[in-house]
Amino acid sequence: HIVTPQQDASRVWNTLAGHAIGIIAAVFSLWIFDALAAPAAMSIDHITWNRMAASVLAISLTVLGQGLCKANHPPAAATTLLLSLGGFHSDIKTISVICIGVIISTTVSEVFQKFMAYKK
């Protein structure tokens, strides 16, 4: 397992903006394809056309948005897919929990990196 905290994709901007872009892309795509209330692919053992279309659009918008904002963060694509496929609910409570988790993990990572750099 390789850890690469010095890569651009690991920067605070990339992490926070990358996930924000992914969340917005997923919710927007679900709304466009009227899939916000569609059954989750994981719960019905198949994917509905509107969830599939929303997922394709969401990933495309995530990659495009991250590129335009210079915020490439590949793990954010997982957040996008979990929302667009229905693995996570697309309600404000769930999205808030995702955002808080991303902020906490990014903060802990940054503090740990600074500590390790200081220790050297």
N, C-alpha and C positions, 0 to 999 in steps of 0.2 A: 504494500500500500504506500503510495507516494503522496506526501503532503507538500503543497506548493503555495505557501502563504505569500510569497513575493511576486507572484504573477498578477498581471493587471486584473484578471477576473476575480481575484481575491480582495481587491481594494474595497474600502467601505462604500464608495460611490457605486461601484459595479454591483455589489451585493444588494444594497438598499434600493437603488434605482432599478436594477434588473428584476427583482421580485415585484416591485410596484408596477412596472411595465407589464409583467406577466399576469398579475392579478387583474389589472385594468383590461388587458387584452382578453382574458378569459371571460370576465363578466360582460364586457361589451359583445363578444362573440355569442355568448349564450343568449343575450337579449336579442341580437340581430336574428338569430335562428329560432327564437321562441322556445328555447330549451332550458330556461331558468328553473322550470318546474318539471322538466322531463325526468323520467326515472333514470337513476344512475346505471351506467353500463355494468358496474360490478354487482348490482343487486338483481338484475334481470337476466344475467348471463349472455347478453348480446348488446350491441350498441345501436341506438336508434339513429336514423339518418340525420336528425337535427343535432344530436350530440356529436356525431362524427364530423359534420360540416362545421360546427362551432369549434371543435378541437383543431381542425385543419386551419381555420382562420385565426384562431387564438395563437397557435404556434407561429404562424406566418407573421402576425402582428408583433409578437414577442421578439422574434429574431430581428425584424425590421426596426422596431422601436429601440431595442438595445443597440443596434448598429448606429442608428441616427444619433442616439444620446451618448455614444461611446461608453456604454454600460454593459458590455458583454459579461454575462454570468450564467453559464450553462445550467447550473442547478435550478435556476428560476424556471426553466422549461418544465421541470417536474411539477412545480407549483401550478403552472399554467394547465398542464394536463390533468392534474388531480382535481382542479376546479372544473375544467371544461368537460371531463368525462364523468363527473359526479362523485368522485372519491371523497371530495370535501364538499360540503354544502356551500352554496354561493351567497349565503346570508351575511349580514353585517357582523354578527357575533363571530362566526368562523373566520371571516376575513380579518377581523380585529385580532383574533388569536394568532393567526398566521403572521401578521405584521409585528405583533409583540414578540413572537418567537424569533423572527428574523432579526429584529433590533437587539434582543438580548444576546443571541448567539454571535452576532457581528461585534457587539461591544465586548463580550468576553474574549473573543478571538483577538481583537485589537489590543486589549489590555495584556493578554498573554504574550502577544508578539512584542509589545513594548518592554515587558518584563524580561523576556528572553534576550532581546537586543541589549538591554541595560546590563544584564548579567554577564554578557560576553565581555 
